Amino acid sequence: MRRHVVFGALLITVGAAAAAAVLAAASAPAEFVGANRCRECHPAAYQAWAHSVHARAHAGLPKEHVSDPRCTQCHGSGEDGVGSVQCESCHGAGQTYARTYVMKDAELSRLVGLAEATEETCRRCHTLTTPAIRPYEHGRMWAEIRHGPEVQEPKVP
């Protein structure tokens, strides 16, 4: 009987420590890991991004706007190799969730920061006041950058 009590206490202690680690990671300052890190496990999504306007968002800014926070908040800062609109611009900073063992657990990855990109995510930058040639139309524009679990890479036999 005493062994069961000790084992139960041990399980509670380990569980509490794991929960504390997850909460600490979730509340820690978020840091970006960059699209190249995402490419390691998501090559098809990376290719979709690399051929999109998002990958060139910072480079497309006129010289006088490359340091303007009103522009760089959406176009990226160009600093530390994390310029332009990269994976984490929509899915959240990946320092905590980009680890393979975390990404294999959908619930854990979302708990520590992985965000699902939605139309609302896009509309943080694509607003009515955003300078654009055409107004933002989510359905049409999402089709141009579509990627993710619903878009599978071809299986190699």
C-alpha positions in Angstrom: 0.0 0.0 0.0 2.8 2.4 0.9 4.5 1.7 -2.4 1.3 2.9 -4.2 1.2 6.1 -2.2 4.9 6.8 -3.0 4.4 6.0 -6.7 1.3 8.3 -6.8 3.2 11.1 -5.1 6.0 10.7 -7.6 3.6 10.8 -10.6 2.0 14.0 -9.2 5.4 15.6 -8.7 6.6 14.7 -12.2 3.3 15.9 -13.7 3.5 19.2 -11.8 7.1 19.7 -13.0 6.1 19.0 -16.6 3.1 21.4 -16.4 5.4 24.1 -14.8 7.9 23.7 -17.7 5.2 24.0 -20.3 3.7 27.1 -18.6 7.2 28.7 -18.3 7.9 28.0 -21.9 4.6 29.5 -23.0 5.2 32.6 -21.0 8.9 33.1 -21.9 9.8 35.8 -24.4 9.0 34.5 -27.9 11.8 34.2 -30.4 11.8 33.4 -34.0 13.7 30.5 -35.5 13.3 31.4 -39.2 11.8 29.7 -42.2 14.9 27.5 -42.8 14.2 25.7 -39.5 10.6 25.1 -40.5 11.8 23.8 -43.9 13.6 20.9 -42.2 10.3 19.2 -41.4 7.9 21.0 -43.8 9.6 21.2 -47.2 6.4 21.5 -49.2 5.1 24.4 -47.1 8.5 26.0 -47.3 8.5 25.8 -51.1 5.0 27.3 -51.2 6.3 30.2 -49.0 9.6 30.6 -50.9 7.7 31.1 -54.2 5.1 33.5 -52.7 5.0 37.3 -52.4 5.4 36.9 -48.6 9.0 35.7 -49.1 9.8 38.9 -50.9 7.7 41.3 -48.7 10.7 43.1 -47.1 12.7 43.2 -50.3 9.8 44.9 -52.1 9.7 47.9 -49.7 10.9 51.2 -51.2 14.3 52.2 -49.6 12.7 55.0 -47.6 10.3 52.5 -45.9 12.7 49.7 -44.9 13.1 51.1 -41.4 9.5 52.5 -40.9 7.8 50.5 -38.2 4.4 51.1 -39.9 5.7 49.1 -42.8 8.0 46.6 -41.1 5.3 45.4 -38.7 3.9 43.5 -41.7 6.7 43.4 -44.2 9.3 42.2 -41.7 12.4 43.9 -40.4 15.0 42.3 -42.5 17.0 41.8 -39.3 18.7 38.5 -38.1 17.7 36.7 -41.3 14.0 36.8 -40.2 12.9 39.5 -42.7 9.8 39.3 -44.8 6.6 37.5 -43.9 7.9 34.1 -42.8 6.2 31.0 -41.3 6.2 32.5 -37.8 4.6 35.7 -38.9 1.4 33.7 -39.1 2.1 30.7 -36.9 3.8 32.4 -34.0 7.4 32.5 -32.8 8.7 28.9 -32.9 11.5 28.8 -30.4 9.4 26.5 -28.1 7.2 24.6 -30.5 9.7 24.0 -33.3 11.3 21.1 -31.5 10.4 17.8 -33.2 9.1 16.1 -30.1 6.8 19.1 -29.5 5.5 19.3 -33.1 4.6 15.6 -32.9 2.1 16.4 -30.2 -0.6 18.7 -31.7 -2.0 19.7 -28.4 1.4 20.4 -26.8 2.6 22.4 -29.8 -0.5 24.7 -29.7 -0.2 25.0 -25.9 3.3 26.4 -26.2 2.7 28.8 -29.1 1.9 27.2 -32.4 -1.0 29.2 -33.9 -3.3 28.1 -36.7 -3.4 30.7 -39.4 -6.9 31.9 -40.0 -8.5 34.7 -42.1 -8.2 36.9 -39.0 -4.5 36.2 -38.9 -4.2 37.5 -42.5 -6.3 40.5 -41.7 -3.8 41.7 -39.1 -1.8 43.0 -42.1 -4.3 42.9 -44.9 -6.6 45.7 -43.8 -8.7 48.3 -45.5 -6.0 50.8 -45.0 -3.2 48.7 -46.4 -1.7 50.1 -49.5 -2.5 47.6 -52.3 -3.3 47.5 -55.9 -6.3 45.2 -55.3 -8.5 44.9 -52.2 -7.8 41.9 -50.0 -9.9 38.9 -50.9 -9.2 36.1 -48.6 -10.4 33.1 -50.7 -8.5 34.2 -53.8 -5.3 35.2 -52.0 -5.2 32.1 -49.7 -5.3 30.0 -52.8 -2.0 31.6 -53.9 -0.2 30.6 -50.7 -2.1 27.5 -49.7 0.0 25.0 -47.7 -0.2 22.8 -44.7 -1.5 19.3 -43.8 -4.2 19.4 -46.5 -1.6 19.9 -49.1 0.5 16.7 -49.1 3.8 16.1 -50.7 3.9 13.3 -53.3 4.8 10.0 -51.7 8.1 8.4 -53.0 7.7 4.7 -53.5 
